[in-house]
Amino acid sequence: MSGARDDALSHTSTREVVDWWSTAVSDIEPGVIRLRGYPVEQLIDGVGFVDTIWLMVRGDLPTRAQASLLEKALVSAVDHGPQAPSIAAARMAATCGVGLQGAMSTGVGLLGDSHGGAGQQCMEVLDGIRRNTLGGADLERAVRRTLDEFRSGDRHVPGFGHRFHPRDPRRDPLLAAVQRHVDLGTVPGHHLAIAVEVEHQLAQGHTRPVPMNIDGATAVIYAELGFAPELARGLFILSRSVGILAHSWEEHEGGRRIKGPMPPPLLAAYTGPGERAVDRGQDAEHPAPLGE
């Protein structure tokens, strides 16, 4: 066995080894750090953090207008208070002595399909409607068809409505920014038009509107900027990590240990059977033989 392994290793070239984890993202040598071809010392002096995020994910530097729009989306989703599960979990973890990295990873680990995934899901819906319009479907009709599918399955349309805010305060400034950049020619505006039409049709027949929430508004921005839907969740995680860091540190600085989900003396409601005694009679002292 050892001989076969040694023989295989002898036929593995240096090129095969270095190509195993080949990457177009970073070029690292002793004394050299280049990100997507740009020397890091030039990036330090010449670009901002948002530009660098775009560079690392997309492969080249954004225009100033693109970076400005991306920054607004990232700023908008930084935090939503301790009632957000990711923030609450991070704060609780911080009191358990796991360190800042453990608290942050706990919070980020909760950002899945239900909490943190609506932006990606909304982008997928908008992209699907966009494909239908490119195929010749009228925008109003394409949106109605999509909403009918959601209604027939009794499903919530991701990116619209909010369990806490009657009207998400982040919606208006974000959509206004997108419209400004549509007027400037930074982005085409197709996904903005689709999202506004979805919002319009969702409100029909209701006494209260169903406005876009933060997930819908940022989905519009990421889609207009050309990001893939999967990256919407990654960008949301980058943004929310700032809030998770701030809350984790605040809880750590507070010094409280092992903070539970509810303050004492409150306890979770018990819904099981009442107190009962274990009574196994003779079985406890004389268990039945195996096989009976």
C-alpha positions as CSV (number, residue, x, y, z in Angstrom):
1,M,0.0,0.0,0.0
2,S,2.8,2.3,0.9
3,G,4.6,1.6,-2.3
4,A,1.5,2.4,-4.4
5,R,1.1,5.7,-2.6
6,D,4.8,6.6,-3.1
7,D,4.5,5.7,-6.8
8,A,1.4,8.0,-7.1
9,L,3.3,10.8,-5.3
10,S,6.2,10.5,-7.6
11,H,4.0,11.1,-10.6
12,T,2.4,14.2,-9.1
13,S,4.1,17.2,-10.6
14,T,4.8,20.5,-8.9
15,R,2.3,22.1,-11.3
16,E,-0.5,19.7,-10.2
17,V,0.3,20.6,-6.6
18,V,0.2,24.4,-7.0
19,D,-2.9,24.1,-9.2
20,W,-4.8,22.2,-6.5
21,W,-5.9,25.5,-4.8
22,S,-5.4,27.8,-7.8
23,T,-7.2,31.1,-7.5
24,A,-7.8,34.3,-9.5
25,V,-8.6,36.2,-6.3
26,S,-5.2,36.8,-4.6
27,D,-1.5,36.5,-5.6
28,I,0.6,36.1,-2.5
29,E,4.4,35.8,-2.5
30,P,7.0,36.8,0.1
31,G,6.8,40.5,0.2
32,V,4.0,40.7,-2.3
33,I,0.2,40.9,-1.9
34,R,-1.9,41.5,-5.0
35,L,-5.7,41.3,-4.9
36,R,-7.2,40.7,-8.3
37,G,-3.9,42.0,-9.7
38,Y,-3.9,45.2,-7.7
39,P,-1.0,45.6,-5.2
40,V,-2.5,45.9,-1.8
41,E,-0.4,49.0,-1.0
42,Q,-2.2,50.8,-3.9
43,L,-5.5,49.6,-2.7
44,I,-4.8,50.9,0.8
45,D,-4.0,54.4,-0.5
46,G,-6.5,54.5,-3.4
47,V,-9.8,52.8,-2.7
48,G,-12.3,52.2,0.1
49,F,-13.6,49.1,1.8
50,V,-16.8,48.9,-0.3
51,D,-14.7,49.2,-3.5
52,T,-12.6,46.3,-2.2
53,I,-15.6,44.2,-1.5
54,W,-16.7,44.7,-5.1
55,L,-13.2,44.0,-6.4
56,M,-12.9,40.7,-4.4
57,V,-16.3,39.4,-5.4
58,R,-16.6,40.7,-9.0
59,G,-13.0,40.8,-10.2
60,D,-12.5,44.5,-10.9
61,L,-13.0,47.9,-9.2
62,P,-16.5,49.5,-9.4
63,T,-17.2,53.0,-10.7
64,R,-17.8,55.6,-8.0
65,A,-21.5,55.5,-8.7
66,Q,-21.7,51.7,-8.4
67,A,-19.7,51.8,-5.1
68,S,-22.0,54.5,-3.8
69,L,-25.1,52.5,-4.4
70,L,-23.6,49.3,-3.0
71,E,-22.5,51.2,0.1
72,K,-26.1,52.3,0.8
73,A,-27.3,48.7,0.7
74,L,-24.6,47.6,3.1
75,V,-25.2,50.4,5.5
76,S,-28.9,49.8,5.6
77,A,-28.7,46.2,6.8
78,V,-26.1,46.6,9.5
79,D,-28.4,46.1,12.5
80,H,-32.0,45.5,13.6
81,G,-31.6,45.3,17.4
82,P,-31.5,42.5,20.0
83,Q,-34.8,41.2,18.9
84,A,-33.2,39.9,15.7
85,P,-32.3,36.2,16.3
86,S,-28.8,36.5,15.0
87,I,-28.1,39.5,17.3
88,A,-29.8,37.9,20.3
89,A,-27.9,34.6,19.8
90,A,-24.5,36.5,19.5
91,R,-25.2,38.4,22.7
92,M,-26.1,35.3,24.6
93,A,-23.0,33.5,23.3
94,A,-20.8,36.5,24.4
95,T,-22.0,35.9,28.0
96,C,-20.9,32.2,27.8
97,G,-17.1,32.9,27.6
98,V,-16.7,31.8,24.0
99,G,-14.8,34.9,22.9
100,L,-15.7,37.4,20.3
101,Q,-15.1,35.0,17.4
102,G,-17.4,32.5,19.0
103,A,-20.1,35.1,19.6
104,M,-19.9,36.4,16.0
105,S,-19.9,32.9,14.4
106,T,-22.9,32.0,16.5
107,G,-24.8,35.0,15.2
108,V,-23.7,34.6,11.6
109,G,-24.6,30.9,11.7
110,L,-28.2,31.8,12.2
111,L,-28.4,33.7,8.9
112,G,-30.1,31.0,6.9
113,D,-33.2,30.7,4.7
114,S,-35.7,32.1,7.3
115,H,-33.6,34.8,8.9
116,G,-31.2,36.4,6.4
117,G,-32.2,34.6,3.2
118,A,-35.1,36.8,2.0
119,G,-32.9,39.1,0.0
120,Q,-31.6,36.2,-2.1
121,Q,-35.1,34.8,-2.4
122,C,-36.5,38.1,-3.5
123,M,-33.8,38.5,-6.2
124,E,-34.7,35.1,-7.5
125,V,-38.3,36.2,-7.8
126,L,-37.4,39.4,-9.5
127,D,-35.0,37.6,-11.9
128,G,-37.8,35.1,-12.8
129,I,-40.2,38.0,-13.7
130,R,-37.4,39.7,-15.6
131,R,-36.8,36.5,-17.7
132,N,-40.5,36.4,-18.5
133,T,-40.6,40.0,-19.7
134,L,-37.5,39.4,-21.8
135,G,-39.5,36.5,-23.4
136,G,-42.1,39.0,-24.4
137,A,-44.5,39.0,-21.5
138,D,-46.1,42.3,-20.4
139,L,-44.7,43.4,-17.1
140,E,-48.1,43.7,-15.4
141,R,-49.1,40.3,-16.6
142,A,-45.8,38.7,-15.7
143,V,-46.0,40.0,-12.1
144,R,-49.7,39.0,-11.8
145,R,-48.8,35.4,-12.9
146,T,-46.0,35.2,-10.4
147,L,-48.1,36.5,-7.5
148,D,-50.9,34.1,-8.5
149,E,-48.4,31.2,-8.0
150,F,-47.5,32.5,-4.6
151,R,-51.2,32.9,-3.6
152,S,-52.1,29.4,-4.9
153,G,-49.4,27.9,-2.6
154,D,-50.4,30.3,0.3
155,R,-46.8,31.5,0.3
156,H,-45.4,34.8,1.4
157,V,-43.6,36.9,-1.2
158,P,-40.1,37.4,0.0
159,G,-38.9,41.0,0.4
160,F,-42.4,42.5,1.0
161,G,-44.1,43.4,4.3
162,H,-42.5,43.4,7.7
163,R,-43.5,41.7,10.9
164,F,-42.3,44.8,12.9
165,H,-42.5,47.9,10.8
166,P,-45.8,49.0,9.1
167,R,-43.5,50.6,6.6
168,D,-39.8,49.8,6.7
169,P,-37.9,53.1,7.2
170,R,-35.1,51.9,5.0
171,R,-37.3,51.3,1.9
172,D,-37.8,54.9,0.7
173,P,-34.2,56.2,0.8
174,L,-32.9,53.0,-0.8
175,L,-35.4,53.1,-3.7
176,A,-34.9,56.8,-4.1
177,A,-31.2,56.1,-4.5
178,V,-31.8,53.5,-7.1
179,Q,-34.0,55.8,-9.0
180,R,-31.3,58.5,-9.0
181,H,-28.8,56.1,-10.3
182,V,-31.3,54.9,-13.0
183,D,-31.6,58.6,-14.1
184,L,-27.8,58.9,-14.1
185,G,-27.4,55.7,-16.2
186,T,-25.6,53.8,-13.5
187,V,-28.1,50.9,-13.5
188,P,-30.8,50.1,-16.0
189,G,-33.8,50.1,-13.7
190,H,-35.5,46.9,-14.8
191,H,-35.6,45.2,-11.4
192,L,-36.7,48.5,-9.8
193,A,-39.7,48.6,-12.1
194,I,-40.5,45.0,-11.4
195,A,-40.3,45.4,-7.6
196,V,-42.5,48.5,-7.7
197,E,-45.1,46.7,-9.8
198,V,-45.0,43.7,-7.3
199,E,-45.5,46.2,-4.5
200,H,-48.4,47.8,-6.3
201,Q,-50.2,44.6,-7.1
202,L,-49.7,43.3,-3.5
203,A,-51.5,46.3,-2.2
204,Q,-54.6,45.8,-4.4
205,G,-57.6,44.6,-2.5
206,H,-56.0,45.4,0.9
207,T,-56.8,48.2,3.2
208,R,-53.2,48.5,4.2
209,P,-50.3,48.4,1.7
210,V,-47.6,45.7,1.7
211,P,-44.5,47.8,1.1
212,M,-41.0,46.5,0.3
213,N,-38.9,45.7,3.3
214,I,-35.1,45.9,3.6
215,D,-34.7,42.6,1.9
216,G,-36.7,43.7,-1.1
217,A,-35.0,47.1,-1.4
218,T,-31.5,45.7,-1.1
219,A,-32.5,42.9,-3.5
220,V,-33.3,45.6,-6.1
221,I,-29.9,47.2,-5.6
222,Y,-27.9,44.0,-5.8
223,A,-29.9,42.9,-8.9
224,E,-29.5,46.3,-10.6
225,L,-25.7,46.1,-9.9
226,G,-25.5,42.7,-11.5
227,F,-24.8,40.5,-8.4
228,A,-25.9,36.9,-8.5
229,P,-28.8,36.1,-6.1
230,E,-26.6,33.9,-3.9
231,L,-24.3,36.8,-3.3
232,A,-27.2,38.8,-1.9
233,R,-27.1,36.6,1.2
234,G,-23.3,36.9,1.4
235,L,-23.5,40.7,1.2
236,F,-26.2,40.8,3.8
237,I,-24.0,38.6,6.1
238,L,-21.1,41.1,5.6
239,S,-23.4,43.9,6.5
240,R,-25.1,42.3,9.5
241,S,-21.7,41.1,10.8
242,V,-21.0,44.8,11.8
243,G,-24.1,44.8,14.1
244,I,-23.3,41.4,15.4
245,L,-19.8,42.6,16.3
246,A,-21.1,45.7,18.0
247,H,-23.7,43.8,20.1
248,S,-21.3,41.0,21.0
249,W,-18.8,43.5,22.2
250,E,-21.4,45.5,24.2
251,E,-22.6,42.3,25.9
252,H,-19.0,41.3,26.6
253,E,-18.2,44.7,28.1
254,G,-21.3,44.4,30.3
255,G,-19.7,41.5,32.2
256,R,-22.8,39.4,32.8
257,R,-22.2,35.7,32.7
258,I,-24.4,33.0,31.1
259,K,-27.3,35.2,30.2
260,G,-30.4,33.2,29.3
261,P,-33.1,34.0,26.7
262,M,-35.4,35.5,29.4
263,P,-34.5,37.5,32.5
264,P,-35.0,35.8,35.9
265,P,-37.4,34.9,37.5
266,L,-39.3,34.4,34.2
267,L,-39.4,30.8,33.0
268,A,-40.6,29.3,29.8
269,A,-44.2,28.1,29.9
270,Y,-44.4,24.4,30.5
271,T,-47.1,22.5,28.5
272,G,-46.3,18.9,29.4
273,P,-48.0,16.5,31.8
274,G,-48.3,17.3,35.5
275,E,-45.9,15.9,38.1
276,R,-46.0,12.1,38.2
277,A,-44.1,9.4,40.0
278,V,-42.1,6.6,38.5
279,D,-43.8,3.3,39.4
280,R,-42.5,0.2,37.6
281,G,-43.5,-2.3,40.3
282,Q,-41.8,-5.7,40.1
283,D,-40.3,-4.8,36.7
284,A,-37.7,-2.5,38.4
285,E,-36.3,-5.4,40.5
286,H,-37.1,-8.3,38.2
287,P,-36.8,-7.2,34.6
288,A,-38.2,-9.6,32.0
289,P,-35.7,-11.9,30.3
290,L,-34.4,-10.8,27.0
291,G,-36.5,-12.1,24.2
292,E,-39.8,-12.1,26.0
